[in-house]
Amino acid sequence: KGRNRMKKWMKTALVLAAAVCLSVAAAFTALAAQTFQITASIGSCLIGSGQNTVDISLSSNGDTTGTDGKIYLFELRPYESEIGSRTDYVSSVGAGETRTVSIPLNKGTAQDRLYSRFVPAVFDGTTFTAVGAAHYITNPEVVASNQDAFKTPLTKKGLNIQLNMLNDAFTLGVKHVAVNIAFSQFLGSGIDYEYDGKTYHFNKSVVENYDKVISTYVGKDISVTAIVLNDWNDAHPELVHAGTAKSSSANYYMFNTKTQEGFETTRAIFAFLADRYSGKNHNSNYAKISNWILGNEINNQIWNYMGPADLNAYVSTYQQAFRTFYTAIKSTSANDRVYFSLDFWWGAPYENLNDQVHYTGKGIVDTFNALAVTEGQMDWGIAYHPYPYPMTEPEFWDDPATGLVTESADSPIVNFANLHVLTDYLNQDSMKTASGEVRHVILTEEGFTAQSLTRGDVSDIQAAAFAYSYYIVDSNPYIDAYILSRQVDAPSEVRAGLSFGLWSCDMNQGNEIVAVKDRKLWRVFHDIDQKRYTLETSNFAKSIIGINKWSDVIPNFRWKSLEQ
């Protein structure tokens, strides 16, 4: 059954990928197809071994009638959608030839091609017309000054930390933490930064505060994940996707790489962050970010707003920004990891809303991957949020009873009850990296309430849910990190029925987070990744869940050999 299910998944994914690839290619060749019978393709687009050229493999076939018998190569900046009336091609080859052409990379200059894409075209004596899909550089990591290997933490245990409780977090043995970085805070004055011939100005006090926090985490061997968010900035409207109006229903906005000013400023911020937190910059006290996430839960536009759009248009816009982000990060630190974020709505949009601002997580993944196959693959990963459903109850093991959590690749929701559905899906060959590896997955926001709207205090169930979920993750080799939300309850969440904290909070302090008392979850979290204590500490949870052994419900349970 497993093999048959995988075959069905692979077939579905391949059909979807083919459909999206064809639609992308058609966008470049539809006009040409009306006139020309020749097509061209870029097989690879790589920075050369000398790190100062772009080497582009170009081939073509078909009837050259109506052309001058050549294939021309044009450079397009991310904000340029077409060749138009341009004549400034960068190279040409004879039609029907398979050739690799080399052009200068120009890195660090106003003519920098690191972020550009390249498109083949023909000339009819008057106009140049694209006859193939555009292709980006796919190996920006080769020019990175930081080639250090990725540092894998000792365990997968992570926590969203309250800054005024760092000592408590260190006592808990946290190995992963997420840090939100909002665009609106960074531009300002005090730090001048030059990129590709232009100078940009950054807020010194904000940057130095991040320096301090991130370097403190790194000093305790905690791996830092940055979530880069685009909140509205009245002083810099160019940072928001062109044409997007401010919306009361949007928390964050789509990054803008569709205009020249938007692209150049956005790229400069990405590059500044990559350099500042490469672990090699003395100005930040060698602060290091290892994992980078662009945006939050992008299958719901409340977190990444651009206005109603169909899936292909939305993903294409997002991926253009993501590729800019990816290139800035990877061209600075070769082995950093770059992710996009999804909530747990997988085979269905949020609450089944088909309104062009909510999308299925699976649809995002399929479309993103297919577009990357056409325009140049990246080593992207997924930052996933597998909360229980509903979030106001801590149990996830009974979620299949809702009918929304199934074993199907199209399960409406994928959370801890069926988390293998996500990693099984990414195990398909069509989803793997160009080198054949399964893509990285990190869990960067998930939690379990200690207060039920109907049952009151359920802190024991909260602790049991964490133990069970952590063991699921720890026994899945395709998930690298589990960052629990949160160290201390947030009053705004508590009022919504969500008491996620290891600590309760003082509800008489408005929205200020002030810890009051630790819960059972604190001890379970502390011990969960320690071989000597983990099974003893989690033993209470088995009767709550209704099992005799963890290995009965968790495939490849890590501590099976220690079970009694």
Wavefront OBJ file of the C-alpha trace (Angstrom):
o trace
v 0.000 0.000 0.000
v 2.840 2.367 0.880
v 4.505 1.843 -2.495
v 1.219 2.346 -4.346
v 0.507 5.524 -2.390
v 3.971 6.881 -3.166
v 3.514 6.090 -6.882
v 0.218 8.001 -6.881
v 1.862 10.948 -5.138
v 4.743 10.957 -7.604
v 2.392 10.805 -10.569
v 0.308 13.694 -9.211
v 3.375 15.811 -8.448
v 4.902 15.194 -11.872
v 1.677 16.139 -13.655
v 1.398 19.346 -11.631
v 5.051 20.175 -12.186
v 4.728 19.601 -15.914
v 1.631 21.788 -16.076
v 3.266 24.706 -14.288
v 6.519 24.344 -16.235
v 4.589 24.447 -19.502
v 2.641 27.518 -18.396
v 5.860 29.341 -17.447
v 7.563 28.444 -20.704
v 4.431 29.444 -22.615
v 4.582 32.907 -21.068
v 7.922 33.471 -22.799
v 7.155 31.755 -26.100
v 3.482 32.349 -26.832
v 4.161 35.382 -29.018
v 7.102 33.707 -30.708
v 5.053 30.596 -31.461
v 2.754 32.673 -33.657
v 5.649 33.570 -35.935
v 8.659 31.320 -35.345
v 9.109 27.550 -35.344
v 12.404 27.607 -33.475
v 12.678 27.219 -29.698
v 15.693 27.612 -27.423
v 16.504 26.534 -23.892
v 19.096 27.268 -21.245
v 20.408 24.017 -19.806
v 22.443 25.599 -17.031
v 23.382 29.044 -15.789
v 26.383 28.917 -13.486
v 29.043 31.170 -12.060
v 32.298 29.945 -13.607
v 35.202 28.373 -11.784
v 37.068 31.676 -11.768
v 34.113 33.307 -9.973
v 34.042 36.232 -12.381
v 31.931 34.921 -15.269
v 28.431 33.592 -15.863
v 28.605 30.437 -17.976
v 25.344 29.772 -19.809
v 24.630 26.533 -21.696
v 22.356 27.299 -24.641
v 20.708 25.007 -27.209
v 17.980 25.376 -29.815
v 16.103 23.442 -32.462
v 13.505 24.046 -35.144
v 13.006 25.967 -38.360
v 14.801 29.324 -38.452
v 12.519 30.780 -41.141
v 11.802 34.425 -40.406
v 14.953 34.891 -38.332
v 18.565 35.739 -39.118
v 19.676 32.237 -38.067
v 21.018 33.173 -34.632
v 19.993 32.799 -31.005
v 20.554 35.905 -28.908
v 20.927 36.000 -25.154
v 19.426 38.877 -23.165
v 19.899 39.779 -19.525
v 16.768 40.703 -17.561
v 16.879 42.271 -14.119
v 14.264 40.872 -11.714
v 12.061 43.937 -12.224
v 12.177 43.611 -16.033
v 9.392 41.416 -17.402
v 10.307 41.301 -21.089
v 12.875 42.217 -23.737
v 10.569 44.829 -25.268
v 12.349 47.110 -27.720
v 15.813 46.423 -26.349
v 18.715 45.501 -28.631
v 21.508 45.150 -26.048
v 21.901 41.370 -26.104
v 24.870 39.991 -24.177
v 25.847 37.151 -26.525
v 24.720 35.169 -29.555
v 25.238 31.729 -31.097
v 24.218 30.077 -34.306
v 20.764 28.494 -34.310
v 20.897 24.732 -33.847
v 24.189 24.882 -31.952
v 24.666 23.707 -28.385
v 27.128 26.104 -26.844
v 28.228 27.482 -23.502
v 28.760 31.220 -23.580
v 30.594 33.178 -20.885
v 29.855 36.758 -19.917
v 31.294 38.895 -17.085
v 29.591 38.504 -13.675
v 30.427 42.095 -12.644
v 29.814 41.282 -8.982
v 29.966 44.283 -6.665
v 29.345 46.836 -9.414
v 26.285 48.638 -10.725
v 26.281 46.074 -13.546
v 26.169 43.117 -11.130
v 24.557 40.094 -12.830
v 24.340 37.902 -9.742
v 20.578 38.452 -9.423
v 19.742 38.573 -13.147
v 18.024 36.046 -15.348
v 18.817 35.334 -18.969
v 16.448 34.655 -21.858
v 17.091 33.360 -25.416
v 15.606 35.274 -28.345
v 15.576 35.501 -32.144
v 15.755 38.527 -34.433
v 13.457 39.004 -37.410
v 15.270 42.037 -38.769
v 13.200 44.441 -36.702
v 12.459 43.001 -33.274
v 13.989 40.572 -30.807
v 11.490 37.981 -29.530
v 11.933 35.501 -26.693
v 11.813 31.850 -27.792
v 12.521 30.141 -24.486
v 12.129 30.394 -20.732
v 14.360 32.669 -18.681
v 16.920 31.141 -16.322
v 18.660 32.445 -13.198
v 22.122 31.667 -11.816
v 21.803 28.554 -9.652
v 25.119 28.479 -7.761
v 25.491 31.844 -5.979
v 27.193 30.024 -3.087
v 30.457 29.677 -5.022
v 31.245 33.392 -4.549
v 30.479 33.371 -0.805
v 33.319 34.577 1.401
v 32.033 32.323 4.197
v 32.370 28.686 3.143
v 32.082 27.219 6.656
v 30.051 24.029 6.966
v 26.585 24.262 8.496
v 26.823 23.761 12.250
v 24.258 21.164 13.311
v 23.039 21.618 16.913
v 23.242 18.732 19.357
v 19.465 18.221 19.472
v 16.311 19.457 17.729
v 14.879 21.208 20.816
v 14.030 24.876 20.358
v 11.957 27.582 21.997
v 10.574 31.037 21.254
v 12.469 32.829 24.018
v 11.351 35.742 26.188
v 14.316 38.118 26.191
v 14.024 39.017 29.871
v 14.204 35.300 30.758
v 17.395 34.286 28.983
v 18.866 32.512 32.010
v 15.767 30.352 32.247
v 16.102 29.482 28.550
v 19.750 28.580 29.004
v 18.842 26.367 31.982
v 16.276 24.612 29.792
v 19.009 23.614 27.323
v 17.495 25.332 24.293
v 19.351 24.523 21.064
v 17.267 26.482 18.519
v 15.606 29.888 18.613
v 13.701 32.021 16.108
v 14.152 35.801 15.824
v 11.717 38.070 13.973
v 13.322 40.749 11.819
v 10.923 43.427 10.576
v 12.004 45.515 7.583
v 10.482 48.731 8.961
v 12.936 48.831 11.850
v 16.159 48.566 9.907
v 16.334 51.550 7.582
v 17.376 54.731 9.373
v 20.698 56.338 10.242
v 23.950 55.587 11.982
v 25.283 52.813 9.746
v 26.185 53.426 6.103
v 26.305 50.372 3.876
v 27.414 50.320 0.263
v 26.088 47.701 -2.111
v 26.689 47.578 -5.864
v 27.733 51.215 -5.973
v 24.893 52.657 -3.867
v 24.915 53.670 -0.192
v 22.068 52.673 2.120
v 21.485 53.836 5.687
v 20.552 51.575 8.599
v 19.281 52.282 12.107
v 22.312 51.817 14.333
v 20.484 51.294 17.633
v 18.132 48.683 16.168
v 20.963 46.824 14.460
v 23.147 46.833 17.559
v 20.277 45.473 19.645
v 19.952 42.543 17.239
v 23.745 42.134 17.347
v 23.605 41.765 21.107
v 20.719 39.312 21.200
v 21.942 37.091 18.373
v 25.546 36.993 19.568
v 24.300 36.061 23.057
v 22.403 33.095 21.621
v 25.386 32.007 19.552
v 27.612 32.256 22.622
v 25.402 29.600 24.232
v 25.570 27.327 21.155
v 21.978 28.097 20.192
v 21.275 27.943 16.451
v 19.485 31.104 15.298
v 16.699 31.158 12.720
v 15.672 34.564 11.346
v 12.132 35.223 10.143
v 12.336 38.258 7.872
v 9.016 40.131 7.679
v 7.848 43.046 5.563
v 5.638 45.271 7.681
v 4.205 48.491 6.288
v 6.617 51.433 6.300
v 5.118 54.831 5.378
v 8.621 56.234 4.884
v 9.566 53.501 2.422
v 6.533 52.433 0.372
v 8.910 51.044 -2.263
v 9.495 48.032 -0.005
v 5.919 46.803 -0.500
v 4.894 44.990 -3.683
v 4.085 47.611 -6.311
v 0.411 48.590 -6.432
v -0.483 47.116 -3.040
v -2.692 49.291 -0.854
v -2.380 49.295 2.918
v -4.920 46.874 4.387
v -6.349 46.633 7.901
v -6.506 42.843 7.491
v -2.804 42.468 6.656
v -0.104 41.976 9.277
v 2.750 41.904 6.759
v 3.169 42.497 3.038
v 4.717 40.955 -0.054
v 8.319 42.036 -0.624
v 8.813 44.263 -3.658
v 11.222 43.194 -6.377
v 8.944 44.308 -9.229
v 10.265 47.877 -9.495
v 13.868 48.986 -9.794
v 13.832 51.032 -6.590
v 12.016 48.296 -4.678
v 14.334 45.571 -5.911
v 17.530 47.507 -5.229
v 16.507 48.576 -1.704
v 15.129 45.136 -0.803
v 18.255 43.457 -2.164
v 20.473 45.820 -0.175
v 18.638 45.027 3.083
v 18.902 41.299 2.405
v 22.606 41.657 1.626
v 23.206 43.777 4.721
v 21.559 41.180 6.960
v 23.480 38.358 5.295
v 26.785 40.134 5.836
v 26.044 41.417 9.328
v 25.005 37.983 10.594
v 27.422 35.780 8.689
v 29.347 34.972 11.858
v 32.374 36.696 10.331
v 31.526 40.349 10.988
v 33.305 41.888 13.980
v 30.845 44.801 13.962
v 28.080 42.448 15.163
v 30.358 40.636 17.618
v 30.384 37.757 15.120
v 26.643 37.147 15.495
v 25.493 34.283 13.304
v 22.150 33.442 11.712
v 22.137 29.939 10.224
v 18.550 29.551 8.983
v 16.678 32.253 7.072
v 12.927 32.366 6.462
v 11.320 34.891 4.103
v 7.890 35.842 5.390
v 5.462 33.935 7.577
v 2.866 31.322 6.579
v 2.811 32.418 2.961
v -0.227 30.278 2.118
v -2.279 32.912 3.978
v -1.965 36.455 2.643
v -2.695 37.993 6.033
v 1.035 37.438 6.595
v 2.255 38.238 3.067
v -0.300 40.546 1.500
v -0.374 41.678 -2.121
v -4.115 41.554 -2.819
v -6.206 38.851 -4.522
v -4.202 36.781 -6.997
v -4.394 33.325 -8.492
v -1.931 30.746 -7.193
v 0.531 30.967 -10.094
v 0.703 34.775 -10.032
v 1.073 34.842 -6.255
v 3.821 32.202 -6.117
v 5.665 33.739 -9.061
v 5.722 37.112 -7.298
v 6.813 35.584 -4.009
v 9.477 33.408 -5.610
v 11.058 36.402 -7.318
v 11.538 37.997 -3.888
v 12.605 34.679 -2.394
v 15.245 34.201 -5.078
v 16.660 37.651 -4.339
v 16.742 36.726 -0.642
v 18.269 33.320 -1.397
v 20.965 34.798 -3.628
v 21.909 37.447 -1.066
v 22.217 34.835 1.695
v 23.951 32.078 -0.262
v 26.434 34.451 -1.964
v 27.570 35.490 1.521
v 27.424 32.253 3.545
v 27.455 29.258 1.239
v 25.930 26.747 3.636
v 23.245 28.792 5.328
v 19.748 27.401 4.756
v 16.847 29.348 3.275
v 13.159 28.541 3.786
v 9.616 29.605 3.087
v 6.954 29.222 5.756
v 3.612 27.366 5.748
v 0.832 26.921 8.281
v -0.804 23.510 8.747
v -3.424 23.967 6.006
v -1.952 21.574 3.451
v -4.487 20.074 1.022
v -7.115 22.737 1.664
v -6.863 26.526 2.070
v -7.478 28.083 5.466
v -10.940 26.995 6.618
v -11.624 26.012 2.968
v -11.668 29.650 1.839
v -11.187 29.757 -1.946
v -10.843 33.523 -2.195
v -7.467 34.122 -3.909
v -5.821 35.241 -0.676
v -5.694 31.795 0.952
v -3.927 28.858 -0.703
v -3.172 25.241 0.027
v 0.278 24.561 1.400
v 0.646 21.723 -1.076
v -0.295 24.036 -3.934
v 2.358 26.518 -2.834
v 5.006 23.767 -2.695
v 4.067 22.254 -6.069
v 3.940 25.606 -7.849
v 7.102 26.940 -6.219
v 9.038 23.798 -7.126
v 7.795 23.640 -10.711
v 8.645 27.285 -11.318
v 12.115 26.768 -9.836
v 12.687 23.752 -12.108
v 12.008 25.973 -15.109
v 13.865 29.105 -14.036
v 16.712 27.551 -12.030
v 16.421 25.301 -8.995
v 17.361 26.412 -5.490
v 18.050 24.506 -2.267
v 14.872 25.820 -0.648
v 13.390 24.286 2.483
v 10.115 24.481 4.407
v 9.520 26.072 7.803
v 6.300 24.425 8.965
v 3.762 25.115 11.754
v 1.932 21.884 12.726
v -0.366 23.126 15.517
v -3.174 20.874 16.779
v -6.638 21.451 15.317
v -8.329 23.305 16.826
v -5.517 25.241 18.458
v -7.661 25.834 21.536
v -7.300 22.175 22.599
v -3.878 20.546 23.226
v -4.600 17.012 21.967
v -3.515 16.328 18.399
v -3.779 12.530 18.469
v -7.579 12.747 18.144
v -7.469 15.259 15.262
v -8.170 12.585 12.596
v -11.717 12.458 14.009
v -12.294 15.916 12.484
v -11.954 14.430 8.999
v -9.393 17.108 8.172
v -6.305 15.136 9.220
v -5.810 12.056 7.041
v -3.087 9.800 5.667
v -3.586 11.119 2.137
v -1.052 13.292 0.329
v -3.965 15.711 -0.072
v -4.899 15.766 3.621
v -6.601 19.115 4.307
v -4.420 19.585 7.394
v -0.977 18.176 8.154
v 0.020 18.464 11.798
v 1.716 16.252 14.373
v -0.920 13.537 13.925
v 0.182 12.928 10.316
v 3.450 14.848 10.012
v 4.999 12.065 7.925
v 2.648 13.114 5.077
v 4.784 16.236 4.611
v 8.153 14.492 4.754
v 6.905 11.576 2.619
v 5.809 14.104 0.008
v 9.222 15.756 0.005
v 10.849 12.333 -0.406
v 9.619 12.129 -3.988
v 12.364 12.472 -6.581
v 10.531 15.391 -8.176
v 10.758 17.319 -4.909
v 14.383 16.658 -4.048
v 17.245 19.088 -4.492
v 19.311 19.155 -7.666
v 21.837 16.914 -5.885
v 19.142 14.376 -4.972
v 18.778 15.263 -1.275
v 15.508 15.500 0.621
v 14.800 19.127 1.397
v 15.301 20.501 4.877
v 12.267 20.951 7.113
v 12.224 22.887 10.371
v 9.245 23.418 12.662
v 9.401 27.041 13.740
v 6.068 27.732 15.422
v 3.806 25.266 17.212
v 2.438 24.955 20.711
v -0.182 23.404 22.954
v -2.552 25.279 25.213
v -2.598 24.606 28.957
v -6.114 26.039 29.279
v -9.122 24.564 27.503
v -12.159 26.720 26.800
v -14.390 23.863 27.927
v -12.273 21.955 30.468
v -10.200 24.595 32.217
v -6.689 23.585 33.305
v -5.225 20.938 30.977
v -1.561 21.567 31.721
v -0.840 17.832 32.114
v -2.264 17.218 28.634
v -0.203 20.156 27.330
v 2.965 18.516 28.659
v 1.940 15.118 27.265
v 1.268 16.639 23.850
v 4.707 18.214 23.773
v 6.430 14.952 24.764
v 4.566 12.974 22.095
v 5.158 15.587 19.392
v 8.835 15.963 20.243
v 9.376 12.221 19.990
v 7.647 12.216 16.588
v 10.022 14.908 15.369
v 13.103 13.441 17.011
v 12.411 10.099 15.307
v 11.873 11.649 11.845
v 15.258 12.085 10.105
v 13.893 14.684 7.690
v 13.050 17.305 10.322
v 15.959 19.327 11.669
v 14.458 21.504 14.397
v 11.405 21.927 16.624
v 10.936 25.462 18.007
v 8.119 25.463 20.561
v 5.878 28.465 21.063
v 6.443 29.739 23.724
v 8.485 30.251 26.919
v 5.870 32.446 28.629
v 2.162 32.889 27.890
v 1.290 36.011 25.916
v -1.736 37.804 27.425
v -3.204 38.554 23.982
v -3.092 34.846 23.142
v -4.444 33.782 26.534
v -7.497 35.986 25.969
v -8.031 34.039 22.733
v -7.871 30.724 24.570
v -4.222 29.967 23.796
v -2.008 29.447 26.857
v 1.040 28.014 25.126
v 3.740 28.881 27.646
v 6.071 26.831 29.777
v 5.224 29.600 32.228
v 1.878 31.247 32.946
v 1.751 35.046 32.778
v 0.368 37.887 34.850
v -2.939 38.832 33.216
v -3.031 42.152 35.070
v -0.205 43.659 33.004
v -2.067 44.461 29.791
v -0.147 42.900 26.904
v 3.177 42.977 28.725
v 4.563 39.467 29.168
v 5.422 38.840 32.823
v 6.060 35.269 33.957
v 4.279 33.990 37.067
v 4.626 30.219 37.507
v 6.185 27.385 35.591
v 4.058 24.459 34.417
v 4.647 20.725 34.158
v 5.738 21.409 30.583
v 8.854 23.170 31.924
v 10.308 19.945 33.373
v 9.277 17.840 30.378
v 10.879 20.350 28.007
v 14.051 20.403 30.106
v 14.453 16.612 30.101
v 12.996 15.591 26.733
v 16.308 15.447 24.829
v 18.396 13.962 27.663
v 18.953 10.246 27.316
v 19.203 9.694 31.067
v 15.884 11.334 31.950
v 13.655 11.507 28.888
v 11.622 8.302 29.254
v 11.196 8.677 32.990
v 9.989 12.268 32.666
v 7.565 11.483 29.839
v 6.178 8.281 31.362
v 3.087 10.070 32.734
v 2.034 11.024 29.201
v 1.401 7.465 28.001
v -1.744 6.996 30.097
v -3.054 10.388 28.964
v -2.545 9.469 25.322
v -3.722 5.881 25.851
v -0.629 3.903 24.847
v 1.681 1.355 26.481
v 4.892 2.190 24.619
v 6.042 5.134 22.557
v 7.381 2.743 19.940
v 3.851 1.428 19.407
v 2.779 4.747 17.875
v 6.054 6.308 16.653
v 7.892 4.591 13.778
v 11.639 4.297 14.352
v 11.256 5.643 17.888
v 14.663 6.951 18.856
v 14.672 5.589 22.410
v 13.089 2.210 21.647
v 16.084 0.281 22.963
v 15.618 1.936 26.379
v 11.909 1.200 26.709
v 10.827 -1.282 29.377
l 1 2 3 4 5 6 7 8 9 10 11 12 13 14 15 16 17 18 19 20 21 22 23 24 25 26 27 28 29 30 31 32 33 34 35 36 37 38 39 40 41 42 43 44 45 46 47 48 49 50 51 52 53 54 55 56 57 58 59 60 61 62 63 64 65 66 67 68 69 70 71 72 73 74 75 76 77 78 79 80 81 82 83 84 85 86 87 88 89 90 91 92 93 94 95 96 97 98 99 100 101 102 103 104 105 106 107 108 109 110 111 112 113 114 115 116 117 118 119 120 121 122 123 124 125 126 127 128 129 130 131 132 133 134 135 136 137 138 139 140 141 142 143 144 145 146 147 148 149 150 151 152 153 154 155 156 157 158 159 160 161 162 163 164 165 166 167 168 169 170 171 172 173 174 175 176 177 178 179 180 181 182 183 184 185 186 187 188 189 190 191 192 193 194 195 196 197 198 199 200 201 202 203 204 205 206 207 208 209 210 211 212 213 214 215 216 217 218 219 220 221 222 223 224 225 226 227 228 229 230 231 232 233 234 235 236 237 238 239 240 241 242 243 244 245 246 247 248 249 250 251 252 253 254 255 256 257 258 259 260 261 262 263 264 265 266 267 268 269 270 271 272 273 274 275 276 277 278 279 280 281 282 283 284 285 286 287 288 289 290 291 292 293 294 295 296 297 298 299 300 301 302 303 304 305 306 307 308 309 310 311 312 313 314 315 316 317 318 319 320 321 322 323 324 325 326 327 328 329 330 331 332 333 334 335 336 337 338 339 340 341 342 343 344 345 346 347 348 349 350 351 352 353 354 355 356 357 358 359 360 361 362 363 364 365 366 367 368 369 370 371 372 373 374 375 376 377 378 379 380 381 382 383 384 385 386 387 388 389 390 391 392 393 394 395 396 397 398 399 400 401 402 403 404 405 406 407 408 409 410 411 412 413 414 415 416 417 418 419 420 421 422 423 424 425 426 427 428 429 430 431 432 433 434 435 436 437 438 439 440 441 442 443 444 445 446 447 448 449 450 451 452 453 454 455 456 457 458 459 460 461 462 463 464 465 466 467 468 469 470 471 472 473 474 475 476 477 478 479 480 481 482 483 484 485 486 487 488 489 490 491 492 493 494 495 496 497 498 499 500 501 502 503 504 505 506 507 508 509 510 511 512 513 514 515 516 517 518 519 520 521 522 523 524 525 526 527 528 529 530 531 532 533 534 535 536 537 538 539 540 541 542 543 544 545 546 547 548 549 550 551 552 553 554 555 556 557 558 559 560 561 562 563 564
